[in-house]
Amino acid sequence: MQIADLEKLRAIKNLIIDMDGVLYRGLEPLPGGREFLSYLRSEGVPFILGTNNSTLTPRQYVAKLEAMDIQITEEHILTSGQATALYLAQIASPPANVYAIGEEGLISALEEQGFVLAGQDVDFVVVGMDRQLTYEKLKIASLAIRAGATFIGTNPDTTLPTEEGLLPGNGASLAALEAATGVSPVVIGKPQPTLLRLAMERMKATPDTTAIIGDRLETDILGGKNLGLTTILVLTGISHREELGTSAYQPDLVFDDIGRFHEAWRGERSRRTSC
């Protein structure tokens, strides 16, 4: 590892960590995730598990990780559903009417912020990942957007990594509605800054000491670059090493998996402490 890489490792004091494709793929844990998060907790390192996936609530993510023998509290979870609801709370006055396409994670987050979920006369159409998506839902959303409702997407991920392979992601739903209405959504999740800024606010962190660990060049790495974070790509999810030669979004550091990053970063922290 070169001197410049070691300097980047030394600067990291706060971490934003993606989950899908970094800690697990579907229900399958990925190498090194459990040991890495255990290390962060034992060392008191501030971190947020910041995911573009809006399907689950923080409590459900805690349970999912616990089933993989990873112990986490809800305070460490920040989803694009939560970030979207917090964003709406800043620009709208509850009880604004919202038509939401999404699963429990998004619906719960919107309700917690006091929004009224409705099917007509709505101020906002909010679209998150929905594995029960139907033509009827797309129809209602399309008509509402054409009638003037603000179109918001939780995240732009076109695919979702699972143990079965790559499945359609929320970006596919957003594309369908954009094609039907001619309106582009306001996107909240990575690579847009809202989720990442909320994560840093929660940690009381600044960009110069914060790193993002993710598996997607076009969301995790681009989002981190836009905010001046140290960007770390792991090769256990969507993006592969072959793409680096042609990608406009170049990570600061690349590791085969999060366990390899843990090994390198822990070693550098130990050397810094012993000096």
C-alpha positions as CSV (number, residue, x, y, z in Angstrom):
1,M,0.0,0.0,0.0
2,Q,1.4,3.4,-1.0
3,I,2.0,6.3,1.4
4,A,-0.9,8.3,0.0
5,D,-3.2,5.3,0.8
6,L,-1.9,5.1,4.3
7,E,-2.5,8.8,4.9
8,K,-6.1,8.3,3.8
9,L,-6.5,5.4,6.2
10,R,-5.1,7.5,9.1
11,A,-7.6,10.3,8.5
12,I,-10.6,8.1,9.0
13,K,-12.4,8.6,12.3
14,N,-16.1,8.2,11.3
15,L,-17.6,5.6,8.9
16,I,-20.7,5.5,6.7
17,I,-21.1,1.8,5.7
18,D,-23.5,0.5,3.1
19,M,-25.2,-2.8,3.8
20,D,-26.4,-4.6,0.7
21,G,-23.4,-6.0,-1.1
22,V,-21.0,-4.9,1.7
23,L,-22.2,-6.7,4.9
24,Y,-24.5,-9.2,3.2
25,R,-26.1,-10.3,-0.1
26,G,-29.7,-11.0,0.5
27,L,-29.7,-13.2,3.7
28,E,-26.1,-14.3,3.1
29,P,-23.5,-12.6,5.3
30,L,-20.3,-11.5,3.5
31,P,-16.8,-12.1,4.7
32,G,-15.6,-10.0,7.6
33,G,-18.7,-7.9,8.3
34,R,-19.4,-9.3,11.8
35,E,-15.8,-9.0,13.0
36,F,-15.5,-5.5,11.6
37,L,-18.6,-4.1,13.3
38,S,-17.6,-5.8,16.5
39,Y,-14.3,-4.0,16.3
40,L,-15.9,-0.6,15.7
41,R,-18.1,-1.1,18.7
42,S,-15.3,-2.2,21.0
43,E,-13.1,0.8,19.8
44,G,-15.9,3.3,20.1
45,V,-15.6,4.3,16.5
46,P,-18.7,6.4,15.3
47,F,-20.4,4.7,12.4
48,I,-23.7,4.7,10.6
49,L,-25.0,1.8,8.4
50,G,-26.4,4.0,5.6
51,T,-28.5,2.1,3.1
52,N,-30.3,3.1,0.0
53,N,-32.7,0.2,0.6
54,S,-36.0,1.6,2.1
55,T,-37.9,-1.7,2.5
56,L,-37.1,-2.3,6.2
57,T,-37.4,-0.3,9.4
58,P,-34.4,0.2,11.6
59,R,-35.8,-2.4,14.0
60,Q,-36.1,-4.9,11.2
61,Y,-32.6,-4.3,10.0
62,V,-31.4,-4.9,13.6
63,A,-33.2,-8.2,13.6
64,K,-31.8,-9.1,10.1
65,L,-28.3,-8.4,11.2
66,E,-28.8,-10.3,14.5
67,A,-29.8,-13.4,12.5
68,M,-26.3,-13.1,11.0
69,D,-24.8,-12.8,14.5
70,I,-24.1,-9.1,14.0
71,Q,-25.1,-7.0,17.0
72,I,-26.3,-3.5,16.2
73,T,-28.6,-0.9,17.7
74,E,-31.3,1.1,15.8
75,E,-29.2,4.3,16.3
76,H,-26.6,2.9,13.9
77,I,-29.2,2.5,11.1
78,L,-30.1,5.2,8.6
79,T,-32.2,4.2,5.6
80,S,-33.2,6.1,2.5
81,G,-36.8,5.8,3.8
82,Q,-35.9,7.6,7.0
83,A,-33.9,10.2,5.1
84,T,-36.8,10.8,2.7
85,A,-39.3,11.3,5.5
86,L,-36.9,13.7,7.3
87,Y,-36.4,15.6,4.0
88,L,-40.1,15.9,3.5
89,A,-40.5,17.2,7.1
90,Q,-38.2,20.0,6.3
91,I,-39.9,21.1,3.1
92,A,-43.6,20.4,3.9
93,S,-45.9,21.0,6.8
94,P,-47.5,17.9,8.1
95,P,-50.2,16.7,7.7
96,A,-49.3,17.0,4.0
97,N,-50.9,14.2,1.9
98,V,-48.5,11.7,0.5
99,Y,-49.0,8.8,-2.0
100,A,-46.3,6.3,-1.2
101,I,-45.1,3.3,-3.2
102,G,-42.9,1.2,-0.9
103,E,-42.7,-1.3,1.9
104,E,-42.9,-1.1,5.7
105,G,-39.6,0.8,6.1
106,L,-40.8,3.8,4.0
107,I,-44.4,3.7,5.2
108,S,-43.4,3.6,8.8
109,A,-40.9,6.5,8.4
110,L,-43.4,8.7,6.7
111,E,-46.1,8.0,9.4
112,E,-43.5,8.8,12.2
113,Q,-43.0,12.2,10.6
114,G,-46.8,12.9,10.7
115,F,-47.6,12.6,7.0
116,V,-51.1,11.5,5.9
117,L,-50.9,8.6,3.4
118,A,-53.6,9.0,0.8
119,G,-54.5,7.9,-2.8
120,Q,-55.8,11.1,-4.2
121,D,-55.4,14.9,-3.8
122,V,-51.8,14.4,-2.7
123,D,-49.0,16.9,-2.4
124,F,-46.1,14.4,-2.8
125,V,-45.6,11.0,-4.6
126,V,-42.8,9.1,-2.8
127,V,-41.5,6.0,-4.4
128,G,-39.3,3.4,-2.7
129,M,-38.5,-0.2,-3.4
130,D,-41.8,-2.2,-3.6
131,R,-41.7,-5.9,-4.2
132,Q,-45.5,-5.9,-4.5
133,L,-45.5,-3.2,-7.2
134,T,-48.6,-3.3,-9.5
135,Y,-49.8,-1.4,-12.5
136,E,-52.5,0.1,-10.3
137,K,-49.9,1.7,-8.0
138,L,-48.0,3.1,-11.0
139,K,-51.3,4.4,-12.4
140,I,-52.2,6.3,-9.2
141,A,-48.7,7.7,-8.9
142,S,-48.6,8.8,-12.5
143,L,-51.9,10.6,-12.4
144,A,-50.9,12.4,-9.1
145,I,-47.6,13.5,-10.6
146,R,-49.3,14.8,-13.7
147,A,-51.7,16.7,-11.5
148,G,-48.8,18.5,-9.9
149,A,-47.7,16.4,-7.0
150,T,-43.9,16.6,-6.3
151,F,-42.2,13.3,-7.4
152,I,-39.6,12.0,-4.9
153,G,-37.6,8.8,-5.1
154,T,-35.9,7.3,-2.0
155,N,-33.0,6.0,-4.1
156,P,-31.9,5.5,-7.7
157,D,-30.4,2.0,-7.5
158,T,-31.5,0.2,-10.7
159,T,-30.6,-3.2,-9.3
160,L,-30.6,-5.0,-5.9
161,P,-27.9,-7.7,-5.2
162,T,-29.4,-10.9,-3.7
163,E,-28.3,-14.4,-3.2
164,E,-30.3,-15.2,-6.4
165,G,-28.5,-12.5,-8.4
166,L,-29.3,-9.0,-9.4
167,L,-33.0,-8.1,-9.2
168,P,-34.8,-4.9,-10.3
169,G,-34.2,-2.1,-7.9
170,N,-36.1,1.1,-7.1
171,G,-34.4,3.0,-10.0
172,A,-36.4,0.7,-12.4
173,S,-39.7,1.9,-10.8
174,L,-38.6,5.6,-11.0
175,A,-37.7,5.1,-14.6
176,A,-41.1,3.8,-15.4
177,L,-42.8,6.7,-13.8
178,E,-40.5,9.2,-15.4
179,A,-41.2,7.7,-18.8
180,A,-45.0,7.9,-18.1
181,T,-45.0,11.5,-16.8
182,G,-42.0,13.2,-18.3
183,V,-41.1,14.3,-14.8
184,S,-37.8,13.5,-13.1
185,P,-37.8,12.6,-9.4
186,V,-36.1,14.4,-6.6
187,V,-33.8,11.6,-5.3
188,I,-32.8,11.5,-1.6
189,G,-30.5,8.5,-1.3
190,K,-26.9,8.2,-2.5
191,P,-25.4,9.7,-4.7
192,Q,-27.4,12.7,-3.7
193,P,-26.2,14.4,-0.5
194,T,-29.2,14.2,1.9
195,L,-28.7,10.7,3.4
196,L,-24.9,11.2,3.8
197,R,-25.3,14.6,5.4
198,L,-27.8,13.2,7.8
199,A,-25.4,10.4,8.7
200,M,-22.6,12.9,9.4
201,E,-24.9,15.0,11.5
202,R,-25.8,12.0,13.6
203,M,-22.2,11.3,14.2
204,K,-21.2,15.0,14.6
205,A,-18.7,14.3,11.9
206,T,-17.0,16.3,9.1
207,P,-16.2,15.2,5.6
208,D,-12.4,15.3,6.2
209,T,-12.5,12.6,8.8
210,T,-15.4,10.5,7.3
211,A,-15.2,7.6,4.9
212,I,-17.9,5.8,3.1
213,I,-17.6,2.1,2.4
214,G,-19.8,0.8,-0.5
215,D,-20.1,-1.6,-3.4
216,R,-21.5,0.8,-6.1
217,L,-19.4,3.3,-8.0
218,E,-22.4,5.3,-9.2
219,T,-24.0,5.7,-5.8
220,D,-21.7,5.1,-2.8
221,I,-18.5,6.3,-4.4
222,L,-20.0,9.2,-6.4
223,G,-22.0,10.3,-3.4
224,G,-18.9,10.3,-1.2
225,K,-16.8,12.1,-3.8
226,N,-19.4,14.8,-4.2
227,L,-19.2,15.6,-0.4
228,G,-15.4,15.2,-0.1
229,L,-15.4,12.0,1.9
230,T,-12.8,9.3,1.6
231,T,-14.3,6.6,-0.6
232,I,-13.7,2.9,-0.2
233,L,-15.0,0.4,-2.8
234,V,-15.4,-3.3,-1.8
235,L,-15.8,-5.8,-4.5
236,T,-18.5,-8.0,-3.0
237,G,-21.5,-6.3,-4.6
238,I,-22.4,-4.5,-7.8
239,S,-19.2,-2.9,-9.1
240,H,-16.2,-5.0,-10.2
241,R,-12.5,-4.2,-10.6
242,E,-12.8,-4.3,-14.4
243,E,-15.1,-1.3,-14.3
244,L,-12.5,0.9,-12.6
245,G,-10.6,1.5,-15.9
246,T,-13.6,3.1,-17.6
247,S,-15.5,4.6,-14.6
248,A,-15.7,8.4,-14.1
249,Y,-16.0,7.7,-10.4
250,Q,-12.7,6.5,-9.0
251,P,-12.6,5.4,-5.3
252,D,-9.8,6.4,-3.1
253,L,-9.2,2.8,-1.9
254,V,-10.3,-0.6,-3.2
255,F,-10.6,-3.8,-1.2
256,D,-11.8,-7.3,-2.1
257,D,-14.2,-7.3,0.9
258,I,-14.8,-5.4,4.1
259,G,-12.6,-7.8,6.0
260,R,-9.6,-6.8,3.9
261,F,-10.3,-3.1,4.7
262,H,-10.7,-3.9,8.4
263,E,-7.3,-5.6,8.4
264,A,-5.5,-2.7,6.7
265,W,-7.3,0.1,8.7
266,R,-6.8,-1.7,12.1
267,G,-3.1,-2.2,11.3
268,E,-2.7,1.5,10.5
269,R,-4.6,2.6,13.6
270,S,-2.4,0.3,15.8
271,R,0.7,1.8,14.3
272,R,-0.5,5.3,14.8
273,T,-1.4,4.6,18.5
274,S,2.0,3.0,19.2
275,C,4.0,5.9,17.8
